[in-house]
Amino acid sequence: MSSPGEAHPLPQRRPHWGPRLSHVNINVWRLLAFLVFLVVWWAVAKMVGQNFVPTPLETWQAAIQTYSNGTVPRAAMDSILVCLAGYVVAAIVAIPVGLLMGGFRVLGSTLEIYVDALAATPRVSFIPLIIVFLGLGYEAKIVVVFLGAVMPILINTYAGVLNSDGELIEMARSAGAKESQIFRTIMLPGALPYIIAGLRVGASLALINTVVAELYTAVKGLGGLLSIYGNTFRMAPYFVVVFTLAIIGVCLMQSLKVLERRMGRWRYNSSERN
């Protein structure tokens, strides 16, 4: 133990990379990562053969051809319409049901086991039944996308309401607040991060299930192109479709980030009013 008059050594500061990296534009790092990806892609194509993995240049040439003749844009439009339709319906259904399950504990405890069972069931197992009732058209595809996206949105919404600040709710009740006011000003703003997280997961699953639905039902859209190009080993246009799906997924996620920022401001303003 040191004496009262003895000077204490200053704690050593660990190197911290955050401030240094923060001065660099993140787009520069993204560009560098993309260049590394291209180099690795080109190396893999040379090692395994261009019949299995096309080079970046061949994929670019295939992209110019498939986009100029409208093959990929038409398929992408079909897939986007199916994906958005199923995803929007899933959000419209899942968010209110999740809020009700969290707001009414008896209802939530009753339905929770069935929600877990449905979430654990592979969506592909429903496709034959969906085809029997709805055929091979857009309605069947939308239902498949809906089933893929609805569960993560519902479960996250339900969890967000359950994780509301209990002490704050009790304080509001003791102050004479109505249940509707508590739900609107405390429970719903507190559940927003969970809802956005569920929407993100649901968006990715909606896009995946769009491709699955197009493979199992009428061979159309980007899923249909994947089947056609894959079965004929036309790998360059196949990669074009894969990257098109990736771009659509990035656009969906970035749109949800914009929604998250706007909802975050609403949540902050709601807390300020409280």
Secondary structure as GFF3:
##gff-version 3
##sequence-region A 1 274
A	DSSP	alpha_helix	18	22	.	.	.	ID=ss1
A	DSSP	alpha_helix	26	48	.	.	.	ID=ss2
A	DSSP	alpha_helix	56	68	.	.	.	ID=ss3
A	DSSP	alpha_helix	71	103	.	.	.	ID=ss4
A	DSSP	alpha_helix	105	120	.	.	.	ID=ss5
A	DSSP	three_ten_helix	123	126	.	.	.	ID=ss6
A	DSSP	alpha_helix	127	134	.	.	.	ID=ss7
A	DSSP	alpha_helix	138	162	.	.	.	ID=ss8
A	DSSP	alpha_helix	166	174	.	.	.	ID=ss9
A	DSSP	alpha_helix	179	182	.	.	.	ID=ss10
A	DSSP	pi_helix	183	187	.	.	.	ID=ss11
A	DSSP	alpha_helix	188	216	.	.	.	ID=ss12
A	DSSP	alpha_helix	221	231	.	.	.	ID=ss13
A	DSSP	alpha_helix	235	273	.	.	.	ID=ss14
###
